[in-house]
Amino acid sequence: MESLIGQIFVHLVLASVLFFLVNWIGQHAVDFGYSSTTLFEEPNENVALNFFIRALSPAVFIILLSSITIAIKKPELRLGIFWVAVYYYALRAGIIFLLNRHRLISWPRYVLHAAVGISVAKLAYDHLILPNRALLPDLQNAGNELWLAILAFLYAVANKVPLPSGPGAGRRNTFVRVHYHQAVFKFGGIISEKIGDELLRLLTYSILSYEDYARPPAIRSIERLMFWKEEKTTGIMQVQGQRNLGDEESVSAAADILSESWHRHEDEDHPYTRVSRTIGDYNKDVDYISRVLEVMEIIAKRIEPVYEPAYRNLWGE
């Protein structure tokens, strides 16, 4: 029993290592068409690359680990390693829900990748790993070269298959819509009481929705436990202060901060400049400013038409 528990623990650790390894590879492959689970990044998705990384990584990982166990004369360590693939997909799904990214995921595609990944890992385990054979390629066998050529051909062909961007855009709109309506329900009274200008109110809801995306509830709960930090950034609006703030407190404080900044820039010639500088006072990161502006567009054009005139005024239309 203890050995089984130890084996499960080791396989869970290996699944976690695989999770971080795949994420690291994905971060460096976005420019090549890897589709990451974010609200904004939308590369020209590469079908083959995404399939290989998402569906075949577990099989490659357990084969490499098994080859190492055989090379170091510890073949017993490879037993049951197939479960790393199962734990990997379960862990990835759990983290997606934990980070509140589940509305950004194409779940049919996720299930397809998981089913193929687990099946390929099981085939590799039964036919390559369990027989205790050397797992390095046999370069003297011409069949190996033929199969490598076929795989390379299929990869090159799949790279040319375009995918429509519509479903991803629809998921992003749904994600922002849900977060916006939750914000109105929970904090609409506070925001309406403190902010009268419609463009500033749209800006406030956009920052709130983006911060809720960037720091989901699970992460905010962890931040509240960091009692040793003198300067804290807490609450749904990530307001800095000397103590932990609840979500309502942070919304109230953020509304005051944004209102003060908004009035400070009231002499700006163009509404866009005023909005950009107000966002910049809240968070100076250039990428942050552009992301909030994107959320403003989604809310005004696709979710809450009452803000569309104010948004058009932002661009001087």
C-alpha positions in Angstrom: 0.0 0.0 0.0 2.8 2.4 0.9 4.6 1.6 -2.3 1.4 2.4 -4.3 1.0 5.7 -2.6 4.6 6.5 -3.2 4.3 5.6 -6.9 1.2 7.8 -7.2 3.0 10.7 -5.5 6.0 10.4 -7.9 3.7 10.2 -10.9 1.8 13.3 -9.7 5.1 15.2 -9.3 6.2 14.1 -12.8 2.8 15.2 -14.2 3.4 18.6 -12.6 6.9 18.8 -14.1 5.4 17.9 -17.5 2.7 20.6 -17.0 5.4 23.3 -16.4 7.6 22.0 -19.2 4.7 22.1 -21.7 3.8 25.6 -20.6 7.4 26.7 -21.0 7.6 25.3 -24.5 4.3 26.9 -25.4 5.4 30.3 -24.2 8.3 30.1 -26.6 6.2 28.8 -29.4 3.5 31.4 -29.6 5.2 33.2 -32.5 5.2 29.9 -34.4 1.4 29.4 -34.0 1.0 27.9 -30.5 -2.4 28.8 -29.1 -2.1 29.7 -25.4 -5.0 30.0 -23.0 -5.2 33.7 -22.6 -7.8 36.4 -23.1 -5.9 38.3 -25.7 -3.2 36.4 -27.6 -4.5 35.0 -30.8 -1.7 33.8 -33.0 -2.2 32.3 -36.5 -2.8 28.9 -35.0 -0.7 26.1 -36.2 -2.7 22.9 -36.2 0.2 20.5 -36.2 2.2 22.3 -33.6 -0.7 22.6 -31.2 -1.6 18.9 -31.7 2.0 17.7 -31.2 2.5 19.8 -28.1 -0.9 19.2 -26.5 -1.5 15.6 -27.4 1.9 14.0 -27.9 4.0 15.6 -25.1 3.0 13.0 -22.4 4.0 10.1 -24.6 7.3 11.7 -25.5 7.9 12.6 -21.8 7.3 9.1 -20.4 9.4 7.5 -23.2 12.3 9.7 -22.4 11.9 9.0 -18.6 11.7 5.3 -19.3 14.8 5.3 -21.5 16.6 7.0 -18.6 15.5 4.3 -16.1 16.7 1.6 -18.4 20.0 3.3 -19.0 20.7 3.6 -15.3 19.7 0.0 -14.7 16.6 0.8 -12.7 13.9 -0.5 -15.1 11.4 -1.1 -12.3 11.0 2.7 -12.0 9.2 2.8 -15.3 6.3 0.6 -14.1 3.0 2.4 -14.1 4.5 5.5 -15.7 1.6 5.6 -18.1 -0.5 7.3 -15.3 1.7 10.4 -15.7 -0.3 11.2 -18.8 -3.7 10.7 -17.1 -2.6 12.9 -14.1 -1.2 15.5 -16.5 -4.6 16.1 -18.3 -6.5 16.0 -15.0 -4.0 18.5 -13.5 -4.2 20.8 -16.5 -8.0 20.8 -16.4 -8.0 21.5 -12.7 -5.7 24.5 -13.0 -7.8 25.9 -15.8 -10.8 25.9 -13.5 -8.7 27.2 -10.6 -7.5 30.2 -12.6 -11.0 30.8 -13.9 -10.0 30.2 -17.5 -12.6 27.6 -18.3 -14.6 29.9 -20.5 -11.6 30.5 -22.7 -11.1 26.9 -23.5 -12.5 24.9 -26.5 -13.5 21.8 -24.4 -14.2 19.5 -27.3 -10.7 20.1 -28.6 -9.3 19.6 -25.1 -11.1 16.3 -24.7 -9.8 15.3 -28.2 -6.2 16.2 -27.2 -6.5 14.4 -23.9 -8.1 11.2 -25.5 -5.4 11.1 -28.1 -2.6 11.9 -25.6 -3.7 9.2 -23.2 -4.2 6.6 -25.9 -0.8 7.3 -27.5 0.9 7.2 -24.0 -0.9 3.8 -23.3 0.3 2.4 -26.6 3.8 3.6 -26.0 3.7 2.1 -22.5 2.4 -1.3 -23.7 4.6 -1.7 -26.8 7.7 0.3 -26.1 8.2 0.8 -22.4 7.0 -2.5 -20.8 9.0 -4.8 -23.1 12.2 -3.3 -21.4 13.9 -2.7 -24.7 16.3 0.0 -25.5 14.2 3.0 -26.5 16.8 4.7 -28.7 16.0 4.7 -32.4 17.5 1.8 -34.5 19.1 3.8 -37.3 20.0 0.6 -39.1 16.3 -0.1 -39.7 15.1 1.7 -42.8 11.5 1.4 -41.6 12.3 4.0 -38.9 13.5 6.5 -41.4 10.3 5.8 -43.5 8.0 6.6 -40.6 10.0 9.7 -39.7 9.6 10.9 -43.3 5.8 10.2 -43.1 5.5 12.1 -39.8 7.4 15.0 -41.2 5.2 15.1 -44.3 2.0 15.0 -42.2 3.3 17.8 -39.9 4.1 20.0 -42.9 0.7 19.4 -44.5 -1.1 20.1 -41.2 0.7 23.4 -40.8 -1.1 24.7 -43.9 -4.6 24.0 -42.6 -6.1 27.3 -41.4 -8.4 27.5 -38.5 -11.2 30.0 -38.1 -10.7 32.7 -35.5 -14.5 33.0 -34.7 -14.8 30.5 -31.9 -11.9 32.0 -30.0 -13.3 35.5 -30.3 -16.7 34.2 -29.2 -15.1 32.6 -26.1 -13.3 35.9 -25.2 -16.5 37.9 -25.6 -18.4 35.4 -23.3 -15.6 35.5 -20.8 -15.7 39.4 -20.6 -19.5 39.4 -20.6 -19.7 37.0 -17.6 -17.1 39.0 -15.7 -18.7 42.3 -16.5 -22.2 41.2 -15.4 -20.8 39.8 -12.2 -19.1 43.1 -11.6 -22.3 45.1 -12.2 -24.2 42.7 -9.9 -21.7 42.8 -7.0 -20.2 46.3 -7.3 -22.5 48.3 -9.5 -23.9 50.3 -6.6 -20.4 51.4 -5.4 -19.3 52.4 -8.9 -22.5 54.3 -9.8 -22.3 56.2 -6.5 -18.7 57.3 -6.9 -18.5 57.7 -10.7 -20.9 59.7 -12.9 -19.0 60.0 -16.1 -20.0 57.2 -18.5 -16.6 56.9 -20.1 -14.8 56.7 -16.7 -17.4 54.2 -15.6 -16.7 52.1 -18.7 -13.0 52.4 -17.9 -13.6 51.3 -14.3 -15.6 48.2 -15.3 -12.9 47.3 -17.9 -10.1 47.5 -15.3 -12.2 45.5 -12.9 -12.9 42.8 -15.5 -9.2 42.6 -16.6 -7.9 42.5 -13.0 -10.4 39.7 -12.2 -9.0 37.9 -15.2 -5.4 38.5 -14.2 -5.9 37.7 -10.5 -8.7 35.2 -10.2 -10.3 34.5 -6.8 -8.0 31.6 -6.0 -4.9 33.7 -6.5 -6.4 36.6 -4.5 -7.0 34.2 -1.6 -3.4 33.2 -1.6 -2.3 36.9 -1.7 -4.3 37.5 1.5 -2.3 34.8 3.3 1.0 36.7 2.7 0.9 38.4 6.0 4.6 39.1 6.0 4.5 41.6 3.1 4.4 45.2 4.3 3.1 46.6 1.1 0.1 44.5 0.0 -1.8 44.5 -3.3 -5.1 42.8 -2.7 -8.8 42.7 -3.6 -10.3 42.3 -7.0 -9.0 45.7 -8.1 -5.4 45.0 -6.8 -5.2 48.2 -4.8 -1.9 48.7 -2.9 -2.1 49.4 0.8 -0.8 48.4 4.3 -3.6 45.9 4.9 -5.6 43.3 3.1 -8.7 44.6 1.3 -11.9 42.8 0.6 -13.2 43.0 -3.0 -15.8 45.7 -2.1 -13.2 47.8 -0.3 -10.8 47.5 -3.2 -13.5 48.6 -5.7 -14.3 51.6 -3.6 -10.7 52.6 -3.2 -10.0 52.0 -6.9 -13.0 54.2 -7.9 -11.5 57.0 -5.8 -8.1 56.6 -7.3 -9.5 56.6 -10.9 -11.8 59.5 -10.2 -8.9 61.6 -8.8 -6.7 60.7 -11.8 -9.6 61.4 -14.2 -10.1 64.9 -12.9 -6.3 65.5 -12.9 -6.3 64.9 -16.7 -9.5 66.8 -17.5 -7.5 69.4 -19.5 -6.3 66.9 -22.1 -7.2 67.8 -25.7 -8.3 64.3 -26.7 -10.4 61.7 -24.7 -8.0 58.9 -25.7 -5.1 60.7 -24.1 -7.1 61.3 -20.9 -8.2 57.6 -20.8 -4.7 56.3 -21.5 -3.1 58.5 -18.8 -5.8 57.6 -16.3 -5.1 53.9 -16.9 -1.3 54.7 -16.8 -1.7 56.3 -13.3 -3.3 53.0 -12.2 -0.8 50.8 -13.8 2.1 52.2 -15.9 2.7 49.0 -17.9 2.1 49.7 -21.6 0.7 46.2 -22.2 -1.7 46.7 -19.4 -3.0 49.9 -20.9 -3.6 48.3 -24.3 -5.4 45.3 -22.7 -7.8 47.5 -20.7 -8.6 49.4 -23.9 -9.4 46.1 -25.6 -11.8 45.2 -22.8 -13.4 48.6 -23.1 -14.1 47.9 -26.8 -15.6 44.4 -26.1 -17.9 45.8 -23.4 -19.0 48.9 -25.4 -19.5 47.1 -28.7 -20.7 43.6 -27.8 -22.0 43.7 -24.2 -23.4 47.0 -23.0 -24.6 49.3 -25.8 -25.2 52.1 -23.4 -21.5 52.7 -23.4 -21.0 52.7 -27.1 -21.5 56.5 -27.6 -18.9 57.2 -24.9 -16.5 54.7 -26.5 -16.9 56.3 -29.9 -16.1 59.6 -28.3 -12.9 58.1 -27.0 -11.7 57.9 -30.6 -13.2 61.3 -31.6 -15.9 59.6 -33.8 
